[in-house]
Amino acid sequence: MQIPVLIGCGLIDILNKCYEDFLKIDLETEIGHLLKHKQAEKIVGIWNLWSRISFPRFETYVWQCVNRANRLQEVIDITGTVHTAINLLYVLSHHGLCQVSQNGDIVFSKKLKNDEVAVDCANAVIPERIKNKREHGQFQATWSTSVKRANMIFEQIPPWKHIFFCGDDDLTSLALGQMSSSACNISVGDIDRDLISFIKDYSGRHGLQIEAFEFDVKYEAPDQYKKKYDVFHCDPLDHGQGIDLWLQRAQEVLKGEPGDAIYLNISADRLGQREHYLFKHLHEMGFDLEEKYKNFSSYQVAEEPFLNTEKLNEEMNKINIGYDTIKDLYIHTDLYVFIRKSVRPIFLPQEFMEIRRKI
Ligand SMILES: C[S@@+](CC[C@H](N)C(=O)[O-])C[C@H]1O[C@@H](n2cnc3c(N)ncnc32)[C@H](O)[C@@H]1O
């Protein structure tokens, strides 16, 4: 596997400069006509409070464009408006991070894009798996699920961000580590000591930069992990108390900034009406649902550690299906992606003037 050449401090410095320029141009484009207003200072204050694009959002736009955009239309699809897309491309090209040709083709600089890494995404190697442990509620997803999750995170999250896998018997961290090599900052915390040793050992043998440590969601996160991460990934125990504990830890270890992300694997069908309260709770924490992928993860029924084989056999006999077919049965969970949109606990902001983005 090639080590990616990208993404050192140098790149972050350039992105910071791009962002500074972008903020100026964005403000001028959107509310330039109001800057001569006698209340201009107040108007800029409102703009900064409610409409300014944060640095994490800006970085995410850039990274998603690098992965998905070859034309202006695709940049508009990512940023949401024509003007934001044009301004983004303007600052990136001005700082040598992309080239836009007359016919509308966009080529990103090698500093940002790394073809070898992208190619490897399809080929993450399956590590030897560990046995599910009942006492920790483990029920591993299939390896192709872990690869799919890792691919998604790799495409959506800039690799210089810090990702925390809170519980990871599915070994999604190893799939991501293999894809991104040393580019991603990956940590894994899990209650299972054997799993942590396995992840440490596997990462060490394969040169993956993954930090792994024992971590129990029942207790407050130790200080050194607080406010450290941009992304929190989990596949929690799906009873109410389980989800609650995982989300409490997410609140502690995430940076607390707009753009923080939670990747939550859970089954809406099993949650039932509690799904509504899950959303409400996350909403109060400042998070909005960005995406929901139905049936994203698969788990082989035969591997469920709590499976009562005798009972299931009886049930299957009722509909004349032989027990052997169980090896081909899977259950699924949905993948929810929540993004922190607000860090201000205010309901329905009212200002003396309403400002909205252009199309
Ligand atoms: C909870 S299990 C997956 C459960 C499964 N998806 C379900 O809902 O039945 C996911 C990971 O969380 C870890 N885990 C279980 N209890 C934990 C705890 N108290 N603190 C941290 N990790 C825990 C497990 O070891 C495993 O790696």
The ligand as an SDF file (V2000), in Angstrom:
LIG
                    3D

 27 29  0  0  0  0  0  0  0  0999 V2000
  -22.2450   -2.9330   21.9230 C   0  0  0  0  0  0  0  0  0  0  0  0
  -21.4660   -3.9540   20.7360 S   0  0  0  0  0  0  0  0  0  0  0  0
  -22.6200   -4.0660   19.3690 C   0  0  0  0  0  0  0  0  0  0  0  0
  -24.0080   -4.3360   19.7290 C   0  0  0  0  0  0  0  0  0  0  0  0
  -24.9530   -4.6830   18.6130 C   0  0  0  0  0  0  0  0  0  0  0  0
  -24.8880   -3.8200   17.5090 N   0  0  0  0  0  0  0  0  0  0  0  0
  -26.3710   -4.7140   19.2240 C   0  0  0  0  0  0  0  0  0  0  0  0
  -27.0000   -3.6710   19.2550 O   0  0  0  0  0  0  0  0  0  0  0  0
  -26.7780   -5.7540   19.6400 O   0  0  0  0  0  0  0  0  0  0  0  0
  -20.3080   -2.8300   19.9870 C   0  0  0  0  0  0  0  0  0  0  0  0
  -19.0050   -2.6800   20.7250 C   0  0  0  0  0  0  0  0  0  0  0  0
  -19.2180   -2.0400   21.9870 O   0  0  0  0  0  0  0  0  0  0  0  0
  -18.3360   -2.6100   22.9290 C   0  0  0  0  0  0  0  0  0  0  0  0
  -18.8750   -2.3680   24.2550 N   0  0  0  0  0  0  0  0  0  0  0  0
  -19.8120   -3.0640   24.9320 C   0  0  0  0  0  0  0  0  0  0  0  0
  -20.0250   -2.5290   26.1490 N   0  0  0  0  0  0  0  0  0  0  0  0
  -19.1960   -1.4470   26.2450 C   0  0  0  0  0  0  0  0  0  0  0  0
  -18.9270   -0.4830   27.2720 C   0  0  0  0  0  0  0  0  0  0  0  0
  -19.5770   -0.5110   28.4430 N   0  0  0  0  0  0  0  0  0  0  0  0
  -18.0130    0.4600   27.0330 N   0  0  0  0  0  0  0  0  0  0  0  0
  -17.3340    0.4950   25.8460 C   0  0  0  0  0  0  0  0  0  0  0  0
  -17.5290   -0.3960   24.8490 N   0  0  0  0  0  0  0  0  0  0  0  0
  -18.4520   -1.3500   25.0390 C   0  0  0  0  0  0  0  0  0  0  0  0
  -18.2730   -4.0680   22.5410 C   0  0  0  0  0  0  0  0  0  0  0  0
  -17.1130   -4.6940   23.0350 O   0  0  0  0  0  0  0  0  0  0  0  0
  -18.2930   -3.9700   21.0180 C   0  0  0  0  0  0  0  0  0  0  0  0
  -16.9950   -3.8920   20.4940 O   0  0  0  0  0  0  0  0  0  0  0  0
  1  2  1  0
  2  3  1  0
  2 10  1  0
  3  4  1  0
  4  5  1  0
  5  6  1  0
  5  7  1  0
  7  8  2  0
  7  9  1  0
 10 11  1  0
 11 12  1  0
 11 26  1  0
 12 13  1  0
 13 14  1  0
 13 24  1  0
 14 15  1  0
 14 23  1  0
 15 16  2  0
 16 17  1  0
 17 18  1  0
 17 23  2  0
 18 19  1  0
 18 20  2  0
 20 21  1  0
 21 22  2  0
 22 23  1  0
 24 25  1  0
 24 26  1  0
 26 27  1  0
M  CHG  2   2   1   9  -1
M  END
$$$$
